[in-house]
Amino acid sequence: MSYIKRFFIAVFSLTMFIASCSQVEAKEQIDVIQEIQGIINQKEISENDIDKLEELLSNVEVTESFYFTPEVTDVTRGYGQWHDLGKGWKARVDKPHTGAGKPHVHVEKGKVKGVESVDGSKSHGKTLGSAGVPKDIQKKARNLKDYKKGQSDLKKMKEAKSKIKAKKLNLKKTTDIIIAIAIFVSVVGLMIFSLGSIGAWGSLLLAI
């Protein structure tokens, strides 16, 4: 067997192994989220339940900083990459963070740097229009798969916020924030910050 053939077989085998591991990890994440859902759907949540939620949430991986939907695959989870919009413009969709409570899109060309939430509201104090991004470029940015995923996630975030309000949780109280995080993760399917970042979570949940 030639060296080149052995090389490609090795690469293929490694690729299949990584894909298999990813599927196992995804299944484990789903199982954890389902267990979280079982706890938060209870009428009463005990201190033992809180401890269990902390344990489960610590096993949910923090989503990367950006949305990422590779154009050549059907993968839709994650945040991501710069997309070429033509005429020197590029765009990227980011997840919520402490400075912006909603998924938002960055559109840039040279010194022009526009940003706005995926619902069209301001992000970082700006909108794409106020930053001088041409309307045709704005339209291209809003048609990105990542942008549409951000809109879908924002809809889920609002649903999570409604469920959090229904529980009458105090988002300045650590135990209530843990319950709120569990609700957020179970509905949206994203772990925005590590469980230890209670302050960041509290700010995000209040900002949605």
C-alpha positions, 0 to 999 in steps of 0.5 A, spaced: 500 500 500 502 506 498 504 512 503 499 516 500 493 511 500 495 510 507 495 517 509 488 518 506 486 512 510 489 514 516 485 521 515 479 518 514 479 514 520 481 520 524 475 524 521 470 518 523 473 517 530 472 525 531 465 525 528 463 519 533 466 522 539 462 529 537 455 525 536 457 521 543 458 528 546 452 531 543 447 525 546 450 526 553 449 534 552 442 532 550 441 527 556 443 532 561 439 538 558 433 533 559 435 531 566 435 539 567 428 540 564 425 534 569 427 538 575 425 545 573 418 542 571 417 541 578 412 545 582 417 545 588 425 546 587 428 543 593 435 545 596 437 538 594 434 540 587 439 546 586 445 542 588 443 537 582 442 543 578 449 545 579 452 539 578 448 538 571 450 545 569 457 544 570 457 538 565 454 543 560 459 546 555 459 553 554 458 555 547 463 558 543 463 566 543 460 566 536 455 563 532 458 558 527 454 555 521 459 552 516 456 553 509 458 546 507 454 542 512 448 542 516 451 544 523 447 549 526 450 549 533 455 554 535 457 562 534 461 564 529 465 566 523 466 572 518 462 572 512 464 575 506 458 580 504 462 583 497 464 590 496 469 589 502 464 588 507 464 582 512 459 580 517 459 576 524 454 574 528 455 574 536 452 570 542 449 575 548 455 577 553 455 582 558 455 588 554 449 585 549 444 581 552 441 579 545 445 575 539 447 581 535 451 582 528 457 586 526 458 588 519 465 592 518 469 595 512 475 599 514 473 604 519 466 603 518 464 598 524 456 597 525 453 592 530 446 591 532 441 586 535 438 581 531 431 584 532 434 590 529 435 594 536 441 597 538 447 593 540 453 597 543 449 603 542 449 602 535 445 600 529 447 598 522 444 604 519 447 609 524 454 606 523 453 608 515 452 600 513 449 601 506 442 598 506 444 592 501 449 590 505 445 590 511 440 586 507 445 581 506 447 580 513 440 579 515 440 573 510 446 570 513 444 563 516 447 565 522 443 571 523 437 567 522 439 562 528 441 568 532 433 570 531 431 563 533 435 563 539 433 570 541 425 567 540 427 562 545 431 566 550 424 570 550 420 564 552 425 562 557 425 569 560 417 568 560 418 561 564 423 565 569 418 570 570 412 565 571 417 562 577 417 569 580 425 568 581 429 573 584 435 574 579 439 578 585 439 571 589 444 566 587 440 560 588 434 563 584 439 565 578 441 557 578 434 555 577 434 561 572 440 558 568 437 551 568 431 554 565 435 558 560 439 552 558 433 547 557 429 552 553 435 555 549 440 549 549 446 554 550 450 555 556 453 562 555 457 563 561 460 558 565 456 556 572 461 560 576 459 567 572 453 568 576 454 575 576 454 575 568 448 570 568 444 575 572 446 581 568 444 577 561 437 574 564 435 581 566 437 584 560 433 579 555 
